[in-house]
Amino acid sequence: MSSIRPEIRRVTTHTLHEMKMKGEKISMLTAYDYSMATILDGSGIDVLLVGDSASNVMAGHETTLPITLDQMIYHGASVVRGIKRSLVVVDMPFGSYQGNSSEALRSAIRIMKETGAHAVKMEGGSEIKESISRILSAGVPVMGHLGLTPQSIYKFGTYTVRAKEDAEAQKLLEDAQILQDCGCFSIVLEKIPSALAKKVCENLSIPVIGIGAGPDVDGQVLVTHDLLGITNQFKPRFLRKYADLHTIITDAVCHYVEDVKQNSFPTQKEAY
Ligand code: KIV
């Protein structure tokens, strides 16, 4: 089963804009490697995000802070080699763009040159406006990210829902407008009240993709390893698990171990 629409040969930032105009929802998932990217792309995913969640999911770190630009480039290039149709967005990792706009531009250019990806994603609003503008002026499409921005976890203190209070909600609305005015092609909203996400989505003409931001946005993103049930400890309310690969893989590997121990693998048919 695949949900590929044959009329869309390549998803571009322009395609996403058209989807918003037509009211067609945008599907987005994370990918960090070639094999998974091939499967997701072949299943009709519109956008593949090489998220800095690779820091947690692939490297086992507690936060997204430790992942480096070189490591993001390795993941990005692996994903790009696996796709034919999806738009590939690479997260700019913590420390690669917050210093100043020249450093931000250098980091974005390295990502685009060395991965072959189509866009970058950056966390933050007015504070990083100058860097976003500089990257955009070099012709690199930028996706914004507001709400719960995991690179600022030590400022927030917890991973709870953001912008429940009026002041933070107002800043988020203003930041969303700033990101659109700067020229961002899309924005991710993470873990904020649905009513606020709806308002942002109505205010903006660029697509708004939510994770834990309710149904009234232009698209949804999840971490693939969570959706497939490979990670089995992470159970936020917003996560819908579509498979239990943790159990499936564990059962398969237990079966293999048993076969090896009992010398029932390989058989003569599986040997040369
Ligand atoms: O890194 C990531 O996976 C993300 C998504 C949660 C949006 O930024």
Residues whose N, C-alpha, C, O or C-beta is under 5 A from the ligand:
A	BS01	KIV	T30 G51 D52 S53 V188 V221
